[in-house]
Amino acid sequence: MNELKRTTLADCIAMFIAEKQAPAVFQLSGGMIAFMIDAIGRLGQTKIINTRHEQAAGFAAEGSARISKNPGFAMGTSGPGATNLLTPIASSFFDSVPVIYITGQVNQKELRTNPDQRQNGFQELDICEMAKTITKKVYSPKTASEAFEALKEGWLLSQEGRQGPVLIDIPINLQQEELQYKSAGIEEKTLIAKVDYAVHDEFRNYLFAAKRPLILVGGGVRLGNASEILSEFINKTGIPYVCSLLGLDSVAETNDKYLGFIGSYGNRWANAALRESDLLIVLGSRLDVRQTGNDISEFIAHKKIVRVDIDDHELTGRITSDLAIKADISEFLRTLINTDYKIDSTSFINRIKIIRNRHPQELEQMNDLKLNPNILMEWLSTTFTQASGYVVDVGQHQMWAAQSIRLQSGQRFLTSGGLGAMGFALPASIGAAVSMKGNWVLISGDGCMQLSSPELQTIVQYRLQFA
């Protein structure tokens, strides 16, 4: 009689990741994750991308998640490996990206029992306490079965409602404990925040009363898989739209109803459209100070504001609205798509185009520049029309790219929004390239490149393709 193959928690983690068809696990090898990485390698179903720094592994997992539409996976060893993941954890939290971060921990026998003791085991560190405020949940399992249940729950939780990262900290002794694998099956993420149909009549009243309605497309549109239905809604209703930084790749910028990138560093004409609109429909944007300016009263003046967001904490944030709708954006748009409504926005759009023609973006720079950055970004748009997308780092070049790159239908624009982490783009582009075949254009300033230049070696090692 054949004996059952001995499986451990590490094996079960490897099988779970493979079952979820993760494009890769991004990590920097270390002692406290060695059993899990070894199990993934022996199973041979999931790529292991070994970065040169744990921070890069986290950013790569975030880039992967943004492209694959499933949670990314990043691992780091205990102590400094875990703390190096804190920046990408915060990045994915603020930009609402589902990532499963798994850290190794020292043997449970080595964990301190006295809270006043600084450290007991070598590289022992309470990463869960540090990450509580920048994750949807942290898990500190005490048994192998608890660890595997945390993985299954965390996979779902990272995608529920407003998406975001979870952290699972697994002691090394648990990784070696025997555990029989039980398939997670086809568990579906729970869809919460269904549309309250009672708000429809109120929304329609605002819509039919407006003369210059305008849609502000936020990052929640892409996260909510609402890009396609939003495009249909815009084409059907004739309502023009502007985009936030994280909303740039949600709807094609080649549409004649696209009026630009808003905010303190946005296009002048896009901000004029915000000012002149009498109904602003905000879809999945938190309306932070760089979008609205410091003077809230000026931003909300002479208009009605309707906000749709899956996170009710954002709906009650710094900008109040005349109508706040807690809903999944895709669901909200599906309930409106058959509304008998069409507006002729030609006059409104033409007025904004006049402002654009009078104040082209390249004239925002000094006149004696030998190489105008906005002209350069426009050139990139015409040169890389077949690229899968642009991965852009943080700094002034980020704003020039947002202002002047014209995204083709389907092209992506990945950048660090809420945290604004320099050094994001190079590792995030690795995650994107691993997750989707195609050519990626990386835009990075010299300061950002200094923070992640070792990952050029990662690109060479895995023969990743860039434009």
WOJO-V564682 format. One record per helix or strand of 3 or more residues. SS is the DSSP state (@ for helix, = for strand). FROM is the first residue (numbers start at 1). LEN is the number of residues. Records with the same first field share a line. If there is no record, write none. Layout:
SS: FROM-LEN  FROM-LEN
//
This chain:
@: 9-11  31-13  54-15  80-4  86-9  108-3  127-8  144-14  172-4  198-12  219-5  227-11  245-3  268-9  289-4  296-5  312-4  329-8  346-13  361-4  373-11  396-9  424-12  446-7  455-8
=: 24-4  47-4  72-5  99-7  137-3  166-6  213-5  240-4  258-4  279-5  304-6  323-4  389-4  412-4  440-4
//
